[in-house]
Amino acid sequence: LGWPEFRQTIAAYYNEAGLPTSENQILVTNGAQQAISLVAALYLQRGDNVIIDNPTYFGAIDAFRAVGARLNPLRVEPKGIRPDALRAQIEASFPRLIYIQPNFHNPTGAVLSEKRRREVVQIAKEFDIPLVEDNTLGEITLDGETLTPLASYATADNHYIITIGSMSKLFWAGLRIGWIRAAEPIVTRLGRLKVMNDLGTSVVNQVMANRLLATNAKIKVARQLELQPKLELLTNLLAEMLPDWTWTRPRGGLFLWIKLPIGDADTFAQVASRFNVTIIPGNIMSVDETHQAYLRLPFLADAGTLTEAVQRLARAWEVYLPLLQTERTLTKVIV
Ligand SMILES: Cc1ncc(COP(=O)(O)O)c(C=O)c1O
């Protein structure tokens, strides 16, 4: 299940956050990505329904599709998913699993509101459906906010909430260390699956991760101080060079979720790639190919790169707008 000392450190990390956890509730994984894949392998068979927030992290879409699951989208609002929509979806699709990111959602940066957290947990309990909360970005606060896992809103006997964590965003994705926190019997079953997959995660990496996780609180502040000015810079550059683009300022995470005033981000991404800027259009992060008007811009890069990127995007936008006109005229002619 992982190097015992590291599992203890992860358990202590949750205990300090106010979520009572024993080391037996922890399975160390090769990043959050493996955690999602293991959960998919344990719970899902071809044709099973999964309720998933939309847009969402594309790696989760891939992992669920790889086992043949059917994905039922749940719209993410600035306050997260709507509990009434979740209930309606459950009643309509009888899902085997719910996957959401309550904390600093990728790509929108949304945070599930306090009231909605309680309701969402209550609904998962009422229908007894495993609820996977992916908190990979949950520590990346931009305003110093501390968000607790959904599991801390559940009763102590809960077996329906599965929490995923990762070292990737606060420390280093190259470590390939993440984990699952769940009820002991679930951790045991996931552990068996993991052994079949890879015989276990590198102990060397776990030893490094163990040391790093102890510095969590300090690094969280350092990360905030590093990211805040970058977000500030990116939004200032966009306001100046692409004033028609709009967004809601994220409270955490690494991305700006931008709405284009016109056109579709997929085609625009192709134009941007001619200027050597890679952007991810919203439809790739949607399970139903919606969100074509959105794109995701990360603000992790240094000031020079961010400035250059926005300058190039502005040039690409100038090229794209007339193309859009031509496309419209052609469509009209063809119709
Ligand atoms: C929401 C979310 N989940 C999981 C992952 C995968 O993380 P890891 O590097 O820990 O596998 C990412 C990475 O971007 C992510 O944003």
The ligand as a MOL file (V3000), in Angstrom:
LIG
                    3D

  0  0  0     0  0            999 V3000
M  V30 BEGIN CTAB
M  V30 COUNTS 16 16 0 0 0
M  V30 BEGIN ATOM
M  V30 1 C -7.5320 17.5420 -11.4570 0
M  V30 2 C -6.3210 16.7160 -11.7430 0
M  V30 3 N -6.3100 15.4270 -11.3820 0
M  V30 4 C -5.2490 14.6370 -11.6060 0
M  V30 5 C -4.1290 15.1290 -12.2450 0
M  V30 6 C -2.9660 14.2130 -12.4640 0
M  V30 7 O -2.0030 14.5100 -11.5080 0
M  V30 8 P -0.7270 13.6310 -11.2010 0
M  V30 9 O 0.4500 14.3510 -11.7860 0
M  V30 10 O -0.6530 13.5740 -9.7040 0
M  V30 11 O -0.9340 12.2820 -11.8110 0
M  V30 12 C -4.0840 16.4600 -12.6570 0
M  V30 13 C -2.9240 16.9930 -13.3680 0
M  V30 14 O -2.9670 18.0020 -14.0080 0
M  V30 15 C -5.2110 17.2850 -12.3880 0
M  V30 16 O -5.2350 18.5660 -12.7430 0
M  V30 END ATOM
M  V30 BEGIN BOND
M  V30 1 1 1 2
M  V30 2 1 2 3
M  V30 3 2 2 15
M  V30 4 2 3 4
M  V30 5 1 4 5
M  V30 6 1 5 6
M  V30 7 2 5 12
M  V30 8 1 6 7
M  V30 9 1 7 8
M  V30 10 2 8 9
M  V30 11 1 8 10
M  V30 12 1 8 11
M  V30 13 1 12 13
M  V30 14 1 12 15
M  V30 15 2 13 14
M  V30 16 1 15 16
M  V30 END BOND
M  V30 END CTAB
M  END
